[in-house]
């Protein structure tokens, strides 16, 4: 099983993100240690989770999905500077 860290910035406070929250609550083994941070245990890959989350958020929202059982990561909307840092570190 993969241990996945998921964090997001949702930029439209008036949008209904209930579908996103339902998706995240669908993971049987999960923790929500911070407001926009979830940790889940799943057989899905970090890339699959990122791709599934994209269906529940807007194009201007940002997410990062990190497999913390190893050193694999997938992200979207974090900007060039942060993306480059993640690739190099």
Residue pairs with C-beta under 8 A, 6 or more apart in sequence:
1 29
1 41
1 42
1 43
1 69
2 41
2 42
2 43
2 44
2 45
2 46
2 67
2 69
3 39
3 40
3 41
3 67
3 68
3 69
4 39
4 40
4 41
4 42
4 44
4 46
4 49
4 65
4 66
4 67
4 68
5 37
5 38
5 39
5 64
5 65
5 66
5 67
5 68
6 24
6 37
6 38
6 39
6 40
6 49
6 53
6 63
6 64
6 65
7 34
7 36
7 37
7 38
7 63
7 64
8 20
8 36
8 53
8 57
8 61
8 62
8 63
8 64
9 36
9 61
9 62
9 63
9 77
10 17
10 20
10 36
10 57
10 58
10 61
11 58
11 60
11 61
11 62
12 58
12 60
12 61
15 58
17 56
17 57
19 56
20 53
20 56
20 57
23 52
23 53
23 56
24 30
24 32
24 38
24 40
27 38
27 40
27 41
27 42
28 41
29 40
29 41
29 42
30 38
30 39
30 40
30 41
31 38
31 39
31 40
32 38
32 39
33 39
39 68
40 49
42 49
44 52
45 67
45 72
46 65
46 66
46 67
46 72
46 73
46 74
47 65
47 74
49 65
49 74
50 63
50 65
50 74
50 75
50 76
53 63
53 65
54 63
54 76
57 63
60 77
61 77
62 75
62 76
62 77
62 78
63 75
63 76
63 77
64 73
64 74
64 75
64 76
64 78
65 73
65 74
65 75
66 72
66 73
66 74
67 73
73 86
75 83
75 86
78 86
